[in-house]
């Protein structure tokens, strides 16, 4: 199997993660808070609740553009 397909899959995963983070105000924080609780449990302090929505929007946009560029670059190698 060609490793470029893996690069394409990772790029698409990053793009969809970016969409989840930048969707609506407050949604990115809720998404990351749920993931944090599932991984670490309820006893660990969740620092994602302290961050403003702008941080999640910026991360989402970076993930979307990075994933799109990675996907486009991998398609160029096919």
PDB file with one MODEL, atoms N, CA, C and O in Angstrom:
MODEL        1
ATOM      1  N   UNK A   1       0.843  -1.190   0.000  1.00  0.00           N
ATOM      2  CA  UNK A   1       0.000   0.000   0.000  1.00  0.00           C
ATOM      3  C   UNK A   1       0.883   1.246   0.000  1.00  0.00           C
ATOM      4  O   UNK A   1       1.930   1.288   0.646  1.00  0.00           O
ATOM      5  N   UNK A   2       0.451   2.217  -0.712  1.00  0.00           N
ATOM      6  CA  UNK A   2       1.196   3.462  -0.850  1.00  0.00           C
ATOM      7  C   UNK A   2       1.072   4.306   0.425  1.00  0.00           C
ATOM      8  O   UNK A   2      -0.044   4.543   0.888  1.00  0.00           O
ATOM      9  N   UNK A   3       2.199   4.767   1.006  1.00  0.00           N
ATOM     10  CA  UNK A   3       2.118   5.567   2.235  1.00  0.00           C
ATOM     11  C   UNK A   3       1.458   6.935   2.034  1.00  0.00           C
ATOM     12  O   UNK A   3       1.109   7.607   3.004  1.00  0.00           O
ATOM     13  N   UNK A   4       1.292   7.336   0.796  1.00  0.00           N
ATOM     14  CA  UNK A   4       0.651   8.621   0.523  1.00  0.00           C
ATOM     15  C   UNK A   4      -0.818   8.574   0.938  1.00  0.00           C
ATOM     16  O   UNK A   4      -1.386   9.595   1.325  1.00  0.00           O
ATOM     17  N   UNK A   5      -1.434   7.401   0.860  1.00  0.00           N
ATOM     18  CA  UNK A   5      -2.827   7.279   1.296  1.00  0.00           C
ATOM     19  C   UNK A   5      -2.951   7.575   2.796  1.00  0.00           C
ATOM     20  O   UNK A   5      -3.942   8.154   3.241  1.00  0.00           O
ATOM     21  N   UNK A   6      -1.940   7.174   3.564  1.00  0.00           N
ATOM     22  CA  UNK A   6      -1.931   7.487   4.993  1.00  0.00           C
ATOM     23  C   UNK A   6      -1.814   8.980   5.237  1.00  0.00           C
ATOM     24  O   UNK A   6      -2.462   9.519   6.134  1.00  0.00           O
ATOM     25  N   UNK A   7      -0.989   9.648   4.443  1.00  0.00           N
ATOM     26  CA  UNK A   7      -0.850  11.105   4.547  1.00  0.00           C
ATOM     27  C   UNK A   7      -2.165  11.798   4.200  1.00  0.00           C
ATOM     28  O   UNK A   7      -2.544  12.780   4.837  1.00  0.00           O
ATOM     29  N   UNK A   8      -2.846  11.288   3.200  1.00  0.00           N
ATOM     30  CA  UNK A   8      -4.150  11.833   2.835  1.00  0.00           C
ATOM     31  C   UNK A   8      -5.159  11.637   3.967  1.00  0.00           C
ATOM     32  O   UNK A   8      -5.929  12.546   4.277  1.00  0.00           O
ATOM     33  N   UNK A   9      -5.156  10.466   4.577  1.00  0.00           N
ATOM     34  CA  UNK A   9      -6.078  10.187   5.678  1.00  0.00           C
ATOM     35  C   UNK A   9      -5.797  11.086   6.881  1.00  0.00           C
ATOM     36  O   UNK A   9      -6.730  11.590   7.505  1.00  0.00           O
ATOM     37  N   UNK A  10      -4.532  11.291   7.210  1.00  0.00           N
ATOM     38  CA  UNK A  10      -4.184  12.158   8.332  1.00  0.00           C
ATOM     39  C   UNK A  10      -4.568  13.601   8.026  1.00  0.00           C
ATOM     40  O   UNK A  10      -5.050  14.311   8.909  1.00  0.00           O
ATOM     41  N   UNK A  11      -4.364  14.039   6.803  1.00  0.00           N
ATOM     42  CA  UNK A  11      -4.762  15.391   6.419  1.00  0.00           C
ATOM     43  C   UNK A  11      -6.257  15.601   6.542  1.00  0.00           C
ATOM     44  O   UNK A  11      -6.701  16.641   7.027  1.00  0.00           O
ATOM     45  N   UNK A  12      -7.032  14.628   6.108  1.00  0.00           N
ATOM     46  CA  UNK A  12      -8.487  14.735   6.240  1.00  0.00           C
ATOM     47  C   UNK A  12      -8.920  14.695   7.703  1.00  0.00           C
ATOM     48  O   UNK A  12      -9.855  15.393   8.096  1.00  0.00           O
ATOM     49  N   UNK A  13      -8.246  13.883   8.503  1.00  0.00           N
ATOM     50  CA  UNK A  13      -8.547  13.830   9.935  1.00  0.00           C
ATOM     51  C   UNK A  13      -8.285  15.185  10.593  1.00  0.00           C
ATOM     52  O   UNK A  13      -9.092  15.655  11.394  1.00  0.00           O
ATOM     53  N   UNK A  14      -7.153  15.813  10.253  1.00  0.00           N
ATOM     54  CA  UNK A  14      -6.852  17.142  10.788  1.00  0.00           C
ATOM     55  C   UNK A  14      -7.885  18.166  10.338  1.00  0.00           C
ATOM     56  O   UNK A  14      -8.287  19.028  11.119  1.00  0.00           O
ATOM     57  N   UNK A  15      -8.312  18.077   9.095  1.00  0.00           N
ATOM     58  CA  UNK A  15      -9.299  19.034   8.591  1.00  0.00           C
ATOM     59  C   UNK A  15     -10.624  18.884   9.333  1.00  0.00           C
ATOM     60  O   UNK A  15     -11.249  19.884   9.687  1.00  0.00           O
ATOM     61  N   UNK A  16     -11.058  17.652   9.574  1.00  0.00           N
ATOM     62  CA  UNK A  16     -12.315  17.449  10.300  1.00  0.00           C
ATOM     63  C   UNK A  16     -12.186  17.820  11.773  1.00  0.00           C
ATOM     64  O   UNK A  16     -13.145  18.304  12.374  1.00  0.00           O
ATOM     65  N   UNK A  17     -11.008  17.597  12.364  1.00  0.00           N
ATOM     66  CA  UNK A  17     -10.788  18.046  13.739  1.00  0.00           C
ATOM     67  C   UNK A  17     -10.852  19.568  13.808  1.00  0.00           C
ATOM     68  O   UNK A  17     -11.392  20.125  14.764  1.00  0.00           O
ATOM     69  N   UNK A  18     -10.307  20.235  12.807  1.00  0.00           N
ATOM     70  CA  UNK A  18     -10.398  21.693  12.744  1.00  0.00           C
ATOM     71  C   UNK A  18     -11.828  22.169  12.634  1.00  0.00           C
ATOM     72  O   UNK A  18     -12.207  23.159  13.259  1.00  0.00           O
ATOM     73  N   UNK A  19     -12.625  21.470  11.842  1.00  0.00           N
ATOM     74  CA  UNK A  19     -14.044  21.829  11.748  1.00  0.00           C
ATOM     75  C   UNK A  19     -14.751  21.669  13.090  1.00  0.00           C
ATOM     76  O   UNK A  19     -15.596  22.486  13.453  1.00  0.00           O
ATOM     77  N   UNK A  20     -14.403  20.622  13.817  1.00  0.00           N
ATOM     78  CA  UNK A  20     -15.033  20.401  15.118  1.00  0.00           C
ATOM     79  C   UNK A  20     -14.630  21.478  16.115  1.00  0.00           C
ATOM     80  O   UNK A  20     -15.441  21.875  16.953  1.00  0.00           O
ATOM     81  N   UNK A  21     -13.404  21.954  16.040  1.00  0.00           N
ATOM     82  CA  UNK A  21     -12.941  22.971  16.982  1.00  0.00           C
ATOM     83  C   UNK A  21     -13.476  24.356  16.652  1.00  0.00           C
ATOM     84  O   UNK A  21     -13.745  25.144  17.558  1.00  0.00           O
ATOM     85  N   UNK A  22     -13.634  24.663  15.376  1.00  0.00           N
ATOM     86  CA  UNK A  22     -14.011  26.017  14.974  1.00  0.00           C
ATOM     87  C   UNK A  22     -15.488  26.147  14.626  1.00  0.00           C
ATOM     88  O   UNK A  22     -15.891  27.163  14.061  1.00  0.00           O
ATOM     89  N   UNK A  23     -16.292  25.164  14.942  1.00  0.00           N
ATOM     90  CA  UNK A  23     -17.683  25.141  14.482  1.00  0.00           C
ATOM     91  C   UNK A  23     -18.496  26.319  15.006  1.00  0.00           C
ATOM     92  O   UNK A  23     -18.909  27.169  14.216  1.00  0.00           O
ATOM     93  N   UNK A  24     -18.730  26.394  16.276  1.00  0.00           N
ATOM     94  CA  UNK A  24     -19.551  27.439  16.897  1.00  0.00           C
ATOM     95  C   UNK A  24     -18.842  27.909  18.157  1.00  0.00           C
ATOM     96  O   UNK A  24     -18.044  27.166  18.728  1.00  0.00           O
ATOM     97  N   UNK A  25     -19.115  29.111  18.592  1.00  0.00           N
ATOM     98  CA  UNK A  25     -18.525  29.548  19.859  1.00  0.00           C
ATOM     99  C   UNK A  25     -18.952  28.630  21.005  1.00  0.00           C
ATOM    100  O   UNK A  25     -20.141  28.380  21.207  1.00  0.00           O
ATOM    101  N   UNK A  26     -17.979  28.142  21.738  1.00  0.00           N
ATOM    102  CA  UNK A  26     -18.260  27.239  22.849  1.00  0.00           C
ATOM    103  C   UNK A  26     -18.223  25.774  22.482  1.00  0.00           C
ATOM    104  O   UNK A  26     -18.017  24.931  23.355  1.00  0.00           O
ATOM    105  N   UNK A  27     -18.419  25.443  21.205  1.00  0.00           N
ATOM    106  CA  UNK A  27     -18.422  24.037  20.795  1.00  0.00           C
ATOM    107  C   UNK A  27     -17.028  23.419  20.870  1.00  0.00           C
ATOM    108  O   UNK A  27     -16.886  22.260  21.259  1.00  0.00           O
ATOM    109  N   UNK A  28     -16.003  24.179  20.502  1.00  0.00           N
ATOM    110  CA  UNK A  28     -14.638  23.663  20.576  1.00  0.00           C
ATOM    111  C   UNK A  28     -14.236  23.344  22.000  1.00  0.00           C
ATOM    112  O   UNK A  28     -13.599  22.324  22.261  1.00  0.00           O
ATOM    113  N   UNK A  29     -14.614  24.229  22.930  1.00  0.00           N
ATOM    114  CA  UNK A  29     -14.315  23.999  24.342  1.00  0.00           C
ATOM    115  C   UNK A  29     -15.051  22.754  24.840  1.00  0.00           C
ATOM    116  O   UNK A  29     -14.471  21.937  25.554  1.00  0.00           O
ATOM    117  N   UNK A  30     -16.318  22.607  24.470  1.00  0.00           N
ATOM    118  CA  UNK A  30     -17.088  21.432  24.891  1.00  0.00           C
ATOM    119  C   UNK A  30     -16.491  20.151  24.325  1.00  0.00           C
ATOM    120  O   UNK A  30     -16.418  19.136  25.019  1.00  0.00           O
ATOM    121  N   UNK A  31     -16.063  20.197  23.062  1.00  0.00           N
ATOM    122  CA  UNK A  31     -15.455  19.043  22.409  1.00  0.00           C
ATOM    123  C   UNK A  31     -14.189  18.616  23.138  1.00  0.00           C
ATOM    124  O   UNK A  31     -14.009  17.435  23.434  1.00  0.00           O
ATOM    125  N   UNK A  32     -13.312  19.573  23.427  1.00  0.00           N
ATOM    126  CA  UNK A  32     -12.058  19.254  24.095  1.00  0.00           C
ATOM    127  C   UNK A  32     -12.286  18.859  25.548  1.00  0.00           C
ATOM    128  O   UNK A  32     -11.567  18.006  26.069  1.00  0.00           O
ATOM    129  N   UNK A  33     -13.271  19.460  26.215  1.00  0.00           N
ATOM    130  CA  UNK A  33     -13.573  19.099  27.602  1.00  0.00           C
ATOM    131  C   UNK A  33     -14.088  17.668  27.704  1.00  0.00           C
ATOM    132  O   UNK A  33     -13.704  16.926  28.608  1.00  0.00           O
ATOM    133  N   UNK A  34     -14.967  17.281  26.765  1.00  0.00           N
ATOM    134  CA  UNK A  34     -15.464  15.892  26.762  1.00  0.00           C
ATOM    135  C   UNK A  34     -14.323  14.908  26.509  1.00  0.00           C
ATOM    136  O   UNK A  34     -14.238  13.868  27.161  1.00  0.00           O
ATOM    137  N   UNK A  35     -13.454  15.241  25.567  1.00  0.00           N
ATOM    138  CA  UNK A  35     -12.323  14.355  25.274  1.00  0.00           C
ATOM    139  C   UNK A  35     -11.400  14.261  26.492  1.00  0.00           C
ATOM    140  O   UNK A  35     -10.902  13.179  26.804  1.00  0.00           O
ATOM    141  N   UNK A  36     -11.170  15.369  27.174  1.00  0.00           N
ATOM    142  CA  UNK A  36     -10.314  15.377  28.352  1.00  0.00           C
ATOM    143  C   UNK A  36     -10.910  14.508  29.458  1.00  0.00           C
ATOM    144  O   UNK A  36     -10.191  13.749  30.107  1.00  0.00           O
ATOM    145  N   UNK A  37     -12.217  14.616  29.673  1.00  0.00           N
ATOM    146  CA  UNK A  37     -12.872  13.816  30.708  1.00  0.00           C
ATOM    147  C   UNK A  37     -12.835  12.323  30.369  1.00  0.00           C
ATOM    148  O   UNK A  37     -12.679  11.489  31.261  1.00  0.00           O
ATOM    149  N   UNK A  38     -12.979  11.986  29.082  1.00  0.00           N
ATOM    150  CA  UNK A  38     -12.954  10.580  28.692  1.00  0.00           C
ATOM    151  C   UNK A  38     -11.569   9.974  28.883  1.00  0.00           C
ATOM    152  O   UNK A  38     -11.448   8.804  29.247  1.00  0.00           O
ATOM    153  N   UNK A  39     -10.531  10.759  28.642  1.00  0.00           N
ATOM    154  CA  UNK A  39      -9.169  10.234  28.744  1.00  0.00           C
ATOM    155  C   UNK A  39      -8.683  10.223  30.193  1.00  0.00           C
ATOM    156  O   UNK A  39      -8.147   9.219  30.662  1.00  0.00           O
ATOM    157  N   UNK A  40      -8.871  11.343  30.903  1.00  0.00           N
ATOM    158  CA  UNK A  40      -8.272  11.487  32.225  1.00  0.00           C
ATOM    159  C   UNK A  40      -9.248  11.287  33.377  1.00  0.00           C
ATOM    160  O   UNK A  40      -8.821  11.161  34.524  1.00  0.00           O
ATOM    161  N   UNK A  41     -10.530  11.255  33.104  1.00  0.00           N
ATOM    162  CA  UNK A  41     -11.523  11.085  34.159  1.00  0.00           C
ATOM    163  C   UNK A  41     -11.933  12.422  34.767  1.00  0.00           C
ATOM    164  O   UNK A  41     -11.485  13.484  34.335  1.00  0.00           O
ATOM    165  N   UNK A  42     -12.776  12.348  35.757  1.00  0.00           N
ATOM    166  CA  UNK A  42     -13.341  13.556  36.362  1.00  0.00           C
ATOM    167  C   UNK A  42     -12.403  14.195  37.385  1.00  0.00           C
ATOM    168  O   UNK A  42     -12.539  15.382  37.680  1.00  0.00           O
ATOM    169  N   UNK A  43     -11.455  13.432  37.930  1.00  0.00           N
ATOM    170  CA  UNK A  43     -10.629  13.944  39.024  1.00  0.00           C
ATOM    171  C   UNK A  43      -9.548  14.931  38.602  1.00  0.00           C
ATOM    172  O   UNK A  43      -9.042  15.675  39.442  1.00  0.00           O
ATOM    173  N   UNK A  44      -9.184  14.958  37.330  1.00  0.00           N
ATOM    174  CA  UNK A  44      -8.093  15.816  36.860  1.00  0.00           C
ATOM    175  C   UNK A  44      -8.659  17.162  36.430  1.00  0.00           C
ATOM    176  O   UNK A  44      -9.691  17.232  35.763  1.00  0.00           O
ATOM    177  N   UNK A  45      -7.958  18.243  36.826  1.00  0.00           N
ATOM    178  CA  UNK A  45      -8.429  19.588  36.489  1.00  0.00           C
ATOM    179  C   UNK A  45      -8.396  19.791  34.980  1.00  0.00           C
ATOM    180  O   UNK A  45      -7.402  19.478  34.324  1.00  0.00           O
ATOM    181  N   UNK A  46      -9.469  20.307  34.443  1.00  0.00           N
ATOM    182  CA  UNK A  46      -9.602  20.519  33.009  1.00  0.00           C
ATOM    183  C   UNK A  46      -9.244  21.959  32.684  1.00  0.00           C
ATOM    184  O   UNK A  46     -10.005  22.873  33.002  1.00  0.00           O
ATOM    185  N   UNK A  47      -8.115  22.168  32.065  1.00  0.00           N
ATOM    186  CA  UNK A  47      -7.644  23.520  31.772  1.00  0.00           C
ATOM    187  C   UNK A  47      -8.261  24.101  30.496  1.00  0.00           C
ATOM    188  O   UNK A  47      -8.094  25.287  30.212  1.00  0.00           O
ATOM    189  N   UNK A  48      -8.962  23.283  29.738  1.00  0.00           N
ATOM    190  CA  UNK A  48      -9.606  23.798  28.526  1.00  0.00           C
ATOM    191  C   UNK A  48     -10.752  24.749  28.849  1.00  0.00           C
ATOM    192  O   UNK A  48     -11.095  25.607  28.036  1.00  0.00           O
ATOM    193  N   UNK A  49     -11.347  24.601  30.033  1.00  0.00           N
ATOM    194  CA  UNK A  49     -12.454  25.482  30.407  1.00  0.00           C
ATOM    195  C   UNK A  49     -12.001  26.907  30.653  1.00  0.00           C
ATOM    196  O   UNK A  49     -12.816  27.827  30.606  1.00  0.00           O
ATOM    197  N   UNK A  50     -10.699  27.112  30.919  1.00  0.00           N
ATOM    198  CA  UNK A  50     -10.171  28.443  31.206  1.00  0.00           C
ATOM    199  C   UNK A  50      -9.823  29.231  29.945  1.00  0.00           C
ATOM    200  O   UNK A  50      -9.627  30.444  30.016  1.00  0.00           O
ATOM    201  N   UNK A  51      -9.744  28.572  28.809  1.00  0.00           N
ATOM    202  CA  UNK A  51      -9.319  29.238  27.576  1.00  0.00           C
ATOM    203  C   UNK A  51     -10.496  29.935  26.896  1.00  0.00           C
ATOM    204  O   UNK A  51     -11.619  29.433  26.932  1.00  0.00           O
ATOM    205  N   UNK A  52     -10.241  31.090  26.275  1.00  0.00           N
ATOM    206  CA  UNK A  52     -11.328  31.774  25.550  1.00  0.00           C
ATOM    207  C   UNK A  52     -11.658  31.067  24.227  1.00  0.00           C
ATOM    208  O   UNK A  52     -10.879  30.254  23.729  1.00  0.00           O
ATOM    209  N   UNK A  53     -12.821  31.394  23.679  1.00  0.00           N
ATOM    210  CA  UNK A  53     -13.265  30.769  22.427  1.00  0.00           C
ATOM    211  C   UNK A  53     -12.351  31.087  21.253  1.00  0.00           C
ATOM    212  O   UNK A  53     -12.257  30.300  20.310  1.00  0.00           O
ATOM    213  N   UNK A  54     -11.679  32.230  21.300  1.00  0.00           N
ATOM    214  CA  UNK A  54     -10.795  32.625  20.195  1.00  0.00           C
ATOM    215  C   UNK A  54      -9.673  31.611  20.016  1.00  0.00           C
ATOM    216  O   UNK A  54      -9.249  31.350  18.890  1.00  0.00           O
ATOM    217  N   UNK A  55      -9.193  31.043  21.104  1.00  0.00           N
ATOM    218  CA  UNK A  55      -8.116  30.049  21.024  1.00  0.00           C
ATOM    219  C   UNK A  55      -8.587  28.820  20.250  1.00  0.00           C
ATOM    220  O   UNK A  55      -7.860  28.297  19.406  1.00  0.00           O
ATOM    221  N   UNK A  56      -9.793  28.364  20.537  1.00  0.00           N
ATOM    222  CA  UNK A  56     -10.315  27.181  19.850  1.00  0.00           C
ATOM    223  C   UNK A  56     -10.621  27.478  18.390  1.00  0.00           C
ATOM    224  O   UNK A  56     -10.427  26.622  17.526  1.00  0.00           O
ATOM    225  N   UNK A  57     -11.100  28.684  18.111  1.00  0.00           N
ATOM    226  CA  UNK A  57     -11.332  29.066  16.712  1.00  0.00           C
ATOM    227  C   UNK A  57     -10.019  29.091  15.935  1.00  0.00           C
ATOM    228  O   UNK A  57      -9.945  28.588  14.814  1.00  0.00           O
ATOM    229  N   UNK A  58      -8.975  29.685  16.543  1.00  0.00           N
ATOM    230  CA  UNK A  58      -7.673  29.766  15.869  1.00  0.00           C
ATOM    231  C   UNK A  58      -7.087  28.375  15.651  1.00  0.00           C
ATOM    232  O   UNK A  58      -6.559  28.086  14.577  1.00  0.00           O
ATOM    233  N   UNK A  59      -7.174  27.513  16.660  1.00  0.00           N
ATOM    234  CA  UNK A  59      -6.693  26.142  16.491  1.00  0.00           C
ATOM    235  C   UNK A  59      -7.469  25.411  15.404  1.00  0.00           C
ATOM    236  O   UNK A  59      -6.893  24.667  14.610  1.00  0.00           O
ATOM    237  N   UNK A  60      -8.773  25.628  15.374  1.00  0.00           N
ATOM    238  CA  UNK A  60      -9.585  24.984  14.352  1.00  0.00           C
ATOM    239  C   UNK A  60      -9.205  25.421  12.948  1.00  0.00           C
ATOM    240  O   UNK A  60      -9.115  24.599  12.036  1.00  0.00           O
ATOM    241  N   UNK A  61      -8.982  26.719  12.776  1.00  0.00           N
ATOM    242  CA  UNK A  61      -8.588  27.225  11.457  1.00  0.00           C
ATOM    243  C   UNK A  61      -7.218  26.686  11.061  1.00  0.00           C
ATOM    244  O   UNK A  61      -7.010  26.320   9.904  1.00  0.00           O
ATOM    245  N   UNK A  62      -6.279  26.633  12.011  1.00  0.00           N
ATOM    246  CA  UNK A  62      -4.958  26.085  11.709  1.00  0.00           C
ATOM    247  C   UNK A  62      -5.039  24.607  11.324  1.00  0.00           C
ATOM    248  O   UNK A  62      -4.386  24.171  10.376  1.00  0.00           O
ATOM    249  N   UNK A  63      -5.839  23.845  12.062  1.00  0.00           N
ATOM    250  CA  UNK A  63      -6.002  22.431  11.729  1.00  0.00           C
ATOM    251  C   UNK A  63      -6.674  22.254  10.376  1.00  0.00           C
ATOM    252  O   UNK A  63      -6.291  21.368   9.612  1.00  0.00           O
ATOM    253  N   UNK A  64      -7.670  23.082  10.063  1.00  0.00           N
ATOM    254  CA  UNK A  64      -8.354  22.951   8.772  1.00  0.00           C
ATOM    255  C   UNK A  64      -7.402  23.240   7.617  1.00  0.00           C
ATOM    256  O   UNK A  64      -7.330  22.464   6.664  1.00  0.00           O
ATOM    257  N   UNK A  65      -6.667  24.360   7.696  1.00  0.00           N
ATOM    258  CA  UNK A  65      -5.760  24.699   6.607  1.00  0.00           C
ATOM    259  C   UNK A  65      -4.600  23.716   6.521  1.00  0.00           C
ATOM    260  O   UNK A  65      -4.188  23.337   5.424  1.00  0.00           O
ATOM    261  N   UNK A  66      -4.070  23.301   7.672  1.00  0.00           N
ATOM    262  CA  UNK A  66      -2.986  22.319   7.661  1.00  0.00           C
ATOM    263  C   UNK A  66      -3.431  20.988   7.073  1.00  0.00           C
ATOM    264  O   UNK A  66      -2.713  20.378   6.281  1.00  0.00           O
ATOM    265  N   UNK A  67      -4.604  20.550   7.461  1.00  0.00           N
ATOM    266  CA  UNK A  67      -5.122  19.293   6.923  1.00  0.00           C
ATOM    267  C   UNK A  67      -5.419  19.382   5.440  1.00  0.00           C
ATOM    268  O   UNK A  67      -5.171  18.437   4.692  1.00  0.00           O
ATOM    269  N   UNK A  68      -5.955  20.524   5.013  1.00  0.00           N
ATOM    270  CA  UNK A  68      -6.229  20.700   3.581  1.00  0.00           C
ATOM    271  C   UNK A  68      -4.936  20.717   2.782  1.00  0.00           C
ATOM    272  O   UNK A  68      -4.854  20.090   1.725  1.00  0.00           O
ATOM    273  N   UNK A  69      -3.927  21.425   3.273  1.00  0.00           N
ATOM    274  CA  UNK A  69      -2.638  21.463   2.566  1.00  0.00           C
ATOM    275  C   UNK A  69      -1.987  20.084   2.527  1.00  0.00           C
ATOM    276  O   UNK A  69      -1.409  19.698   1.511  1.00  0.00           O
ATOM    277  N   UNK A  70      -2.077  19.340   3.629  1.00  0.00           N
ATOM    278  CA  UNK A  70      -1.517  17.996   3.665  1.00  0.00           C
ATOM    279  C   UNK A  70      -2.239  17.082   2.686  1.00  0.00           C
ATOM    280  O   UNK A  70      -1.603  16.270   2.013  1.00  0.00           O
ATOM    281  N   UNK A  71      -3.545  17.203   2.600  1.00  0.00           N
ATOM    282  CA  UNK A  71      -4.316  16.375   1.671  1.00  0.00           C
ATOM    283  C   UNK A  71      -4.000  16.729   0.224  1.00  0.00           C
ATOM    284  O   UNK A  71      -3.832  15.840  -0.611  1.00  0.00           O
ATOM    285  N   UNK A  72      -3.920  18.012  -0.075  1.00  0.00           N
ATOM    286  CA  UNK A  72      -3.600  18.438  -1.444  1.00  0.00           C
ATOM    287  C   UNK A  72      -2.198  17.992  -1.831  1.00  0.00           C
ATOM    288  O   UNK A  72      -1.968  17.545  -2.955  1.00  0.00           O
ATOM    289  N   UNK A  73      -1.259  18.116  -0.892  1.00  0.00           N
ATOM    290  CA  UNK A  73       0.111  17.689  -1.189  1.00  0.00           C
ATOM    291  C   UNK A  73       0.178  16.187  -1.423  1.00  0.00           C
ATOM    292  O   UNK A  73       0.910  15.729  -2.300  1.00  0.00           O
ATOM    293  N   UNK A  74      -0.577  15.417  -0.649  1.00  0.00           N
ATOM    294  CA  UNK A  74      -0.543  13.968  -0.843  1.00  0.00           C
ATOM    295  C   UNK A  74      -1.172  13.573  -2.174  1.00  0.00           C
ATOM    296  O   UNK A  74      -0.735  12.609  -2.802  1.00  0.00           O
ATOM    297  N   UNK A  75      -2.190  14.305  -2.610  1.00  0.00           N
ATOM    298  CA  UNK A  75      -2.790  13.999  -3.911  1.00  0.00           C
ATOM    299  C   UNK A  75      -1.818  14.291  -5.050  1.00  0.00           C
ATOM    300  O   UNK A  75      -1.889  13.661  -6.106  1.00  0.00           O
ATOM    301  N   UNK A  76      -0.922  15.234  -4.841  1.00  0.00           N
ATOM    302  CA  UNK A  76       0.088  15.526  -5.856  1.00  0.00           C
ATOM    303  C   UNK A  76       1.082  14.392  -6.039  1.00  0.00           C
ATOM    304  O   UNK A  76       1.680  14.257  -7.107  1.00  0.00           O
ATOM    305  N   UNK A  77       1.265  13.569  -4.999  1.00  0.00           N
ATOM    306  CA  UNK A  77       2.213  12.456  -5.082  1.00  0.00           C
ATOM    307  C   UNK A  77       1.597  11.186  -5.654  1.00  0.00           C
ATOM    308  O   UNK A  77       2.319  10.249  -5.994  1.00  0.00           O
ATOM    309  N   UNK A  78       0.269  11.143  -5.764  1.00  0.00           N
ATOM    310  CA  UNK A  78      -0.365   9.915  -6.263  1.00  0.00           C
ATOM    311  C   UNK A  78      -0.206   9.723  -7.740  1.00  0.00           C
ATOM    312  O   UNK A  78      -0.689   8.734  -8.290  1.00  0.00           O
TER     313      UNK A  78
ENDMDL
END
